[in-house]
Amino acid sequence: MSDARWDDLAIRAAAGLAMIGIGLGAVWLGGIWFHLLIAIVCGLMVWELVCMLDTARNRSQYILGAATAAAALIAIELPPSFALPLLFLPAMLGLARMESGGVTYAVYTALILLAGYGMMALRDDFGLLWMLWLVVVVVVTDIAGYFAGRTFGGPKLWPKVSPKKTWSGSVAGWIGAALVGLAFAGATKAGVGLMGISVAVSMASQIGDIAESAMKRRVGVKDSSALIPGHGGLLDRFDGMLGAAVFLVIAGPIVGFPPGVQ
């Protein structure tokens, strides 16, 4: 007898491997190729966001998605002092166009663009290794949580919002992130303090995941879109990366990231 807990594993794994291949290719190439990927992903996430929040829309999903992609692509080429207002412009533009959900749109769009800018800056300023560290921490958090949650079950983290999330999955994600931090600390001069940063990034990615779940529950949708088989939309897949990247933008200067390397 098949176990329903694993029914979606094959299609989820295939789509996940395709995304990982595209993402790692762009991360490896860096420069304009990585910038283009991030800009497109940011634009599509805002397209999904508008489709979820505003039933009237009136083509706003296309206008705001394109504005977001353009802002991300241009901002990374500017000095940070001029990039910052550009990153907030699509959020302000949405306030003028959205018939409903304007505040949620503005906050989420600003976070999407800050996360995208942070990831591009991380790859440009610190190189391939540290961008891979961020990706691996988030991916391991997700995979460890997925398997541990379905294997061990147990108390739910926040059942009213995300009924599949368990404490066992969350803790497994932290442990996986700590091991990733330890591995990268051994390969660099970062020191074991990277384990703590990795766990915090893991927690931020889980908060990003839960925040997106709360938004979907409030608007009454299961997935942000159907762009990715087995995963839903880009917001469903990259919500954890959004949380992690925004956290790193804020906490990076505090801890002097990368630790022990600068």
NUGULO-19207 format. One record per residue (C-alpha): residue number from 1; residue in one letter; x, y, z negated. Coordinates in nm, 4 decimals. Layout:
+-----+------+----------+----------+----------+
:  nr : rest :       c1 :       c2 :       c3 :
+-----+------+----------+----------+----------+
: NUM :    A :        X :        Y :        Z :
...
+-----+------+----------+----------+----------+
***
This chain:
+-----+------+----------+----------+----------+
:  nr : rest :       c1 :       c2 :       c3 :
+-----+------+----------+----------+----------+
:   1 :    M :   0.0000 :   0.0000 :   0.0000 :
:   2 :    S :   0.1362 :   0.3420 :   0.0936 :
:   3 :    D :   0.1873 :   0.6025 :  -0.1742 :
:   4 :    A :  -0.0042 :   0.9221 :  -0.0948 :
:   5 :    R :   0.2591 :   1.1283 :  -0.2736 :
:   6 :    W :   0.4960 :   1.0696 :   0.0207 :
:   7 :    D :   0.2488 :   1.0922 :   0.3123 :
:   8 :    D :   0.3849 :   1.4225 :   0.4385 :
:   9 :    L :   0.7509 :   1.3363 :   0.3934 :
:  10 :    A :   0.8363 :   1.2400 :   0.7536 :
:  11 :    I :   0.6921 :   1.5466 :   0.9256 :
:  12 :    R :   0.8168 :   1.7711 :   0.6453 :
:  13 :    A :   1.1670 :   1.6283 :   0.6781 :
:  14 :    A :   1.1736 :   1.6647 :   1.0580 :
:  15 :    A :   1.0600 :   2.0264 :   1.0482 :
:  16 :    G :   1.2983 :   2.0943 :   0.7608 :
:  17 :    L :   1.5940 :   1.9513 :   0.9506 :
:  18 :    A :   1.5082 :   2.1651 :   1.2543 :
:  19 :    M :   1.4935 :   2.4785 :   1.0390 :
:  20 :    I :   1.8178 :   2.3884 :   0.8666 :
:  21 :    G :   1.9870 :   2.3348 :   1.2036 :
:  22 :    I :   1.8745 :   2.6712 :   1.3400 :
:  23 :    G :   1.9537 :   2.8496 :   1.0166 :
:  24 :    L :   2.2995 :   2.6979 :   0.9731 :
:  25 :    G :   2.3824 :   2.7723 :   1.3364 :
:  26 :    A :   2.2953 :   3.1393 :   1.2893 :
:  27 :    V :   2.4783 :   3.1553 :   0.9555 :
:  28 :    W :   2.7849 :   2.9975 :   1.1158 :
:  29 :    L :   2.7856 :   3.2410 :   1.4094 :
:  30 :    G :   2.7133 :   3.5427 :   1.1882 :
:  31 :    G :   2.7057 :   3.8949 :   1.3318 :
:  32 :    I :   2.4271 :   3.9849 :   1.5711 :
:  33 :    W :   2.2974 :   3.6260 :   1.5918 :
:  34 :    F :   2.2368 :   3.6082 :   1.2195 :
:  35 :    H :   2.0948 :   3.9605 :   1.2181 :
:  36 :    L :   1.8522 :   3.8657 :   1.4964 :
:  37 :    L :   1.7343 :   3.5551 :   1.3142 :
:  38 :    I :   1.6763 :   3.7456 :   0.9908 :
:  39 :    A :   1.4943 :   4.0269 :   1.1733 :
:  40 :    I :   1.2652 :   3.7809 :   1.3540 :
:  41 :    V :   1.1910 :   3.5878 :   1.0358 :
:  42 :    C :   1.1141 :   3.9109 :   0.8468 :
:  43 :    G :   0.8837 :   4.0272 :   1.1254 :
:  44 :    L :   0.6968 :   3.6953 :   1.1374 :
:  45 :    M :   0.6567 :   3.6889 :   0.7593 :
:  46 :    V :   0.4976 :   4.0346 :   0.7682 :
:  47 :    W :   0.2733 :   3.9173 :   1.0546 :
:  48 :    E :   0.1589 :   3.6305 :   0.8294 :
:  49 :    L :   0.1157 :   3.8683 :   0.5377 :
:  50 :    V :  -0.1149 :   4.1023 :   0.7299 :
:  51 :    C :  -0.3173 :   3.8102 :   0.8683 :
:  52 :    M :  -0.3757 :   3.6838 :   0.5136 :
:  53 :    L :  -0.4575 :   4.0149 :   0.3486 :
:  54 :    D :  -0.6514 :   4.2169 :   0.6055 :
:  55 :    T :  -0.9451 :   4.0590 :   0.7868 :
:  56 :    A :  -1.0015 :   4.3716 :   0.9987 :
:  57 :    R :  -0.6379 :   4.3844 :   1.1153 :
:  58 :    N :  -0.6995 :   4.5742 :   1.4446 :
:  59 :    R :  -0.3652 :   4.4520 :   1.5846 :
:  60 :    S :  -0.1891 :   4.5729 :   1.2698 :
:  61 :    Q :  -0.0278 :   4.2312 :   1.2304 :
:  62 :    Y :   0.1636 :   4.2811 :   1.5572 :
:  63 :    I :   0.2488 :   4.6473 :   1.5000 :
:  64 :    L :   0.3696 :   4.5973 :   1.1432 :
:  65 :    G :   0.5508 :   4.2729 :   1.2246 :
:  66 :    A :   0.7390 :   4.4420 :   1.5087 :
:  67 :    A :   0.8142 :   4.7465 :   1.2925 :
:  68 :    T :   0.9555 :   4.5202 :   1.0225 :
:  69 :    A :   1.1796 :   4.3292 :   1.2628 :
:  70 :    A :   1.3064 :   4.6547 :   1.4151 :
:  71 :    A :   1.3708 :   4.8097 :   1.0727 :
:  72 :    A :   1.5708 :   4.5066 :   0.9594 :
:  73 :    L :   1.7790 :   4.5002 :   1.2761 :
:  74 :    I :   1.8575 :   4.8723 :   1.2701 :
:  75 :    A :   1.9093 :   4.9099 :   0.8939 :
:  76 :    I :   2.2026 :   4.6684 :   0.8768 :
:  77 :    E :   2.3894 :   4.8859 :   1.1284 :
:  78 :    L :   2.3482 :   5.2002 :   0.9175 :
:  79 :    P :   2.5247 :   5.3172 :   0.6013 :
:  80 :    P :   2.3310 :   5.1915 :   0.2967 :
:  81 :    S :   2.2158 :   5.5420 :   0.2021 :
:  82 :    F :   2.0319 :   5.5717 :   0.5348 :
:  83 :    A :   1.9322 :   5.2050 :   0.5532 :
:  84 :    L :   1.7286 :   5.2165 :   0.2318 :
:  85 :    P :   1.4539 :   5.4584 :   0.3473 :
:  86 :    L :   1.4266 :   5.2693 :   0.6759 :
:  87 :    L :   1.3710 :   4.9448 :   0.4855 :
:  88 :    F :   1.0726 :   5.0998 :   0.3058 :
:  89 :    L :   0.9195 :   5.2589 :   0.6180 :
:  90 :    P :   0.7168 :   4.9520 :   0.7337 :
:  91 :    A :   0.5680 :   4.9250 :   0.3834 :
:  92 :    M :   0.4546 :   5.2872 :   0.3988 :
:  93 :    L :   0.3252 :   5.2419 :   0.7538 :
:  94 :    G :   0.1116 :   4.9514 :   0.6374 :
:  95 :    L :  -0.0562 :   5.1630 :   0.3720 :
:  96 :    A :  -0.1882 :   5.3824 :   0.6510 :
:  97 :    R :  -0.3172 :   5.0904 :   0.8612 :
:  98 :    M :  -0.4398 :   4.8226 :   0.6185 :
:  99 :    E :  -0.8144 :   4.8096 :   0.5549 :
: 100 :    S :  -0.7592 :   4.5812 :   0.2529 :
: 101 :    G :  -0.4682 :   4.4489 :   0.0516 :
: 102 :    G :  -0.2541 :   4.7547 :   0.1170 :
: 103 :    V :  -0.0739 :   4.7595 :  -0.2175 :
: 104 :    T :   0.0100 :   4.3877 :  -0.2061 :
: 105 :    Y :   0.1259 :   4.4317 :   0.1521 :
: 106 :    A :   0.3493 :   4.7279 :   0.0681 :
: 107 :    V :   0.5181 :   4.5570 :  -0.2279 :
: 108 :    Y :   0.5701 :   4.2274 :  -0.0474 :
: 109 :    T :   0.6943 :   4.3913 :   0.2731 :
: 110 :    A :   0.9471 :   4.5981 :   0.0788 :
: 111 :    L :   1.0721 :   4.2803 :  -0.0905 :
: 112 :    I :   1.0916 :   4.0963 :   0.2426 :
: 113 :    L :   1.3063 :   4.3709 :   0.3930 :
: 114 :    L :   1.5280 :   4.4045 :   0.0851 :
: 115 :    A :   1.5822 :   4.0285 :   0.0899 :
: 116 :    G :   1.6597 :   4.0274 :   0.4617 :
: 117 :    Y :   1.9004 :   4.3175 :   0.4272 :
: 118 :    G :   2.0649 :   4.1503 :   0.1275 :
: 119 :    M :   2.1225 :   3.8268 :   0.3178 :
: 120 :    M :   2.2685 :   4.0067 :   0.6192 :
: 121 :    A :   2.4971 :   4.2112 :   0.3941 :
: 122 :    L :   2.6029 :   3.8978 :   0.2055 :
: 123 :    R :   2.7051 :   3.7247 :   0.5277 :
: 124 :    D :   2.8757 :   4.0363 :   0.6687 :
: 125 :    D :   3.0597 :   4.1416 :   0.3521 :
: 126 :    F :   3.1505 :   3.8110 :   0.1846 :
: 127 :    G :   3.1541 :   3.5647 :   0.4720 :
: 128 :    L :   3.0177 :   3.2234 :   0.5562 :
: 129 :    L :   3.1013 :   3.0501 :   0.2269 :
: 130 :    W :   2.8891 :   3.2687 :   0.0029 :
: 131 :    M :   2.5947 :   3.2755 :   0.2408 :
: 132 :    L :   2.6081 :   2.8955 :   0.2430 :
: 133 :    W :   2.6167 :   2.8984 :  -0.1384 :
: 134 :    L :   2.2905 :   3.0948 :  -0.1508 :
: 135 :    V :   2.1226 :   2.8696 :   0.1055 :
: 136 :    V :   2.2390 :   2.5496 :  -0.0651 :
: 137 :    V :   2.1224 :   2.6666 :  -0.4094 :
: 138 :    V :   1.7732 :   2.7417 :  -0.2766 :
: 139 :    V :   1.7497 :   2.4235 :  -0.0667 :
: 140 :    V :   1.8731 :   2.2000 :  -0.3504 :
: 141 :    T :   1.6285 :   2.3680 :  -0.5898 :
: 142 :    D :   1.3433 :   2.2937 :  -0.3509 :
: 143 :    I :   1.4478 :   1.9341 :  -0.2741 :
: 144 :    A :   1.5254 :   1.8424 :  -0.6357 :
: 145 :    G :   1.1963 :   1.9932 :  -0.7488 :
: 146 :    Y :   1.0018 :   1.8130 :  -0.4754 :
: 147 :    F :   1.1353 :   1.4671 :  -0.5549 :
: 148 :    A :   1.1489 :   1.5048 :  -0.9326 :
: 149 :    G :   0.7984 :   1.6478 :  -0.9477 :
: 150 :    R :   0.6527 :   1.3614 :  -0.7458 :
: 151 :    T :   0.8609 :   1.0970 :  -0.9193 :
: 152 :    F :   0.8257 :   1.2017 :  -1.2832 :
: 153 :    G :   0.5196 :   1.4279 :  -1.2807 :
: 154 :    G :   0.4408 :   1.5562 :  -1.6272 :
: 155 :    P :   0.3131 :   1.8917 :  -1.7511 :
: 156 :    K :   0.2297 :   2.1523 :  -1.4884 :
: 157 :    L :   0.4231 :   2.4778 :  -1.4781 :
: 158 :    W :   0.1239 :   2.7006 :  -1.3915 :
: 159 :    P :  -0.1693 :   2.4789 :  -1.2908 :
: 160 :    K :  -0.4151 :   2.7620 :  -1.2211 :
: 161 :    V :  -0.1897 :   2.8987 :  -0.9474 :
: 162 :    S :   0.0311 :   2.6132 :  -0.8281 :
: 163 :    P :  -0.1159 :   2.2760 :  -0.9311 :
: 164 :    K :   0.1705 :   2.0736 :  -0.7795 :
: 165 :    K :   0.4512 :   2.2525 :  -0.9629 :
: 166 :    T :   0.5732 :   2.0649 :  -1.2707 :
: 167 :    W :   0.8225 :   2.1382 :  -1.5445 :
: 168 :    S :   1.0149 :   1.8263 :  -1.4447 :
: 169 :    G :   1.0555 :   1.9615 :  -1.0917 :
: 170 :    S :   1.1591 :   2.3033 :  -1.2174 :
: 171 :    V :   1.4216 :   2.1651 :  -1.4539 :
: 172 :    A :   1.5519 :   1.9318 :  -1.1818 :
: 173 :    G :   1.5921 :   2.2375 :  -0.9592 :
: 174 :    W :   1.7970 :   2.4151 :  -1.2275 :
: 175 :    I :   2.0186 :   2.1111 :  -1.2751 :
: 176 :    G :   2.0720 :   2.0805 :  -0.9003 :
: 177 :    A :   2.1572 :   2.4515 :  -0.8763 :
: 178 :    A :   2.4041 :   2.4224 :  -1.1643 :
: 179 :    L :   2.5797 :   2.1350 :  -0.9857 :
: 180 :    V :   2.5968 :   2.3420 :  -0.6670 :
: 181 :    G :   2.7483 :   2.6276 :  -0.8680 :
: 182 :    L :   3.0018 :   2.3916 :  -1.0213 :
: 183 :    A :   3.0995 :   2.2581 :  -0.6782 :
: 184 :    F :   3.1467 :   2.6050 :  -0.5308 :
: 185 :    A :   3.3339 :   2.7197 :  -0.8427 :
: 186 :    G :   3.5765 :   2.4341 :  -0.7885 :
: 187 :    A :   3.6263 :   2.5342 :  -0.4258 :
: 188 :    T :   3.6818 :   2.9058 :  -0.5015 :
: 189 :    K :   3.8180 :   3.1297 :  -0.7770 :
: 190 :    A :   3.4687 :   3.2068 :  -0.9037 :
: 191 :    G :   3.4972 :   3.0095 :  -1.2276 :
: 192 :    V :   3.2312 :   2.8140 :  -1.4128 :
: 193 :    G :   3.0261 :   3.1296 :  -1.4643 :
: 194 :    L :   2.8956 :   3.0633 :  -1.1138 :
: 195 :    M :   2.6905 :   2.7804 :  -1.2654 :
: 196 :    G :   2.4892 :   3.0307 :  -1.4681 :
: 197 :    I :   2.4413 :   3.2595 :  -1.1689 :
: 198 :    S :   2.3296 :   2.9622 :  -0.9598 :
: 199 :    V :   2.0703 :   2.8614 :  -1.2202 :
: 200 :    A :   1.9395 :   3.2202 :  -1.2332 :
: 201 :    V :   1.9168 :   3.2253 :  -0.8521 :
: 202 :    S :   1.7293 :   2.8940 :  -0.8712 :
: 203 :    M :   1.4835 :   3.0425 :  -1.1203 :
: 204 :    A :   1.4365 :   3.3495 :  -0.9001 :
: 205 :    S :   1.3638 :   3.1260 :  -0.6018 :
: 206 :    Q :   1.1007 :   2.9391 :  -0.8051 :
: 207 :    I :   0.9436 :   3.2691 :  -0.9114 :
: 208 :    G :   0.9318 :   3.3727 :  -0.5458 :
: 209 :    D :   0.7593 :   3.0439 :  -0.4642 :
: 210 :    I :   0.5017 :   3.0844 :  -0.7406 :
: 211 :    A :   0.4381 :   3.4511 :  -0.6547 :
: 212 :    E :   0.3521 :   3.3539 :  -0.2983 :
: 213 :    S :   0.1253 :   3.0752 :  -0.4273 :
: 214 :    A :  -0.0549 :   3.3275 :  -0.6490 :
: 215 :    M :  -0.1095 :   3.5608 :  -0.3546 :
: 216 :    K :  -0.2466 :   3.2798 :  -0.1364 :
: 217 :    R :  -0.4810 :   3.1661 :  -0.4110 :
: 218 :    R :  -0.6100 :   3.5207 :  -0.4543 :
: 219 :    V :  -0.6907 :   3.5570 :  -0.0843 :
: 220 :    G :  -0.8218 :   3.2001 :  -0.0565 :
: 221 :    V :  -0.5814 :   3.0366 :   0.1914 :
: 222 :    K :  -0.3805 :   2.7153 :   0.1661 :
: 223 :    D :  -0.0879 :   2.8153 :   0.3905 :
: 224 :    S :   0.0404 :   3.1518 :   0.5086 :
: 225 :    S :   0.0104 :   3.0223 :   0.8676 :
: 226 :    A :   0.0549 :   2.7012 :   1.0691 :
: 227 :    L :   0.3841 :   2.7938 :   1.2358 :
: 228 :    I :   0.5886 :   2.5077 :   1.0826 :
: 229 :    P :   0.4464 :   2.1512 :   1.0814 :
: 230 :    G :   0.4386 :   2.0067 :   0.7324 :
: 231 :    H :   0.5463 :   2.3347 :   0.5740 :
: 232 :    G :   0.2789 :   2.5881 :   0.6680 :
: 233 :    G :   0.4183 :   2.9294 :   0.7525 :
: 234 :    L :   0.7470 :   3.1087 :   0.7151 :
: 235 :    L :   0.6318 :   3.2688 :   0.3909 :
: 236 :    D :   0.5580 :   2.9203 :   0.2580 :
: 237 :    R :   0.9041 :   2.8005 :   0.3521 :
: 238 :    F :   1.1125 :   3.1084 :   0.2686 :
: 239 :    D :   0.9308 :   3.2361 :  -0.0400 :
: 240 :    G :   1.2049 :   3.0884 :  -0.2567 :
: 241 :    M :   1.4766 :   3.2481 :  -0.0459 :
: 242 :    L :   1.3003 :   3.5834 :  -0.0793 :
: 243 :    G :   1.3076 :   3.5604 :  -0.4580 :
: 244 :    A :   1.6695 :   3.4461 :  -0.4619 :
: 245 :    A :   1.7927 :   3.7118 :  -0.2195 :
: 246 :    V :   1.6119 :   3.9985 :  -0.3943 :
: 247 :    F :   1.7526 :   3.8796 :  -0.7276 :
: 248 :    L :   2.1044 :   3.8737 :  -0.5827 :
: 249 :    V :   2.0626 :   4.2267 :  -0.4438 :
: 250 :    I :   1.9734 :   4.3452 :  -0.7956 :
: 251 :    A :   2.2038 :   4.1263 :  -1.0055 :
: 252 :    G :   2.5035 :   4.1097 :  -0.7723 :
: 253 :    P :   2.6497 :   4.4462 :  -0.8772 :
: 254 :    I :   2.5873 :   4.3626 :  -1.2453 :
: 255 :    V :   2.7934 :   4.0431 :  -1.2413 :
: 256 :    G :   3.0435 :   4.1674 :  -0.9833 :
: 257 :    F :   2.9425 :   3.9088 :  -0.7251 :
: 258 :    P :   3.1188 :   3.6939 :  -0.6176 :
: 259 :    P :   3.2566 :   3.6445 :  -0.9688 :
: 260 :    G :   3.6323 :   3.6026 :  -0.9994 :
: 261 :    V :   3.6806 :   3.6661 :  -0.6287 :
: 262 :    Q :   3.6747 :   4.0438 :  -0.5893 :
+-----+------+----------+----------+----------+
***
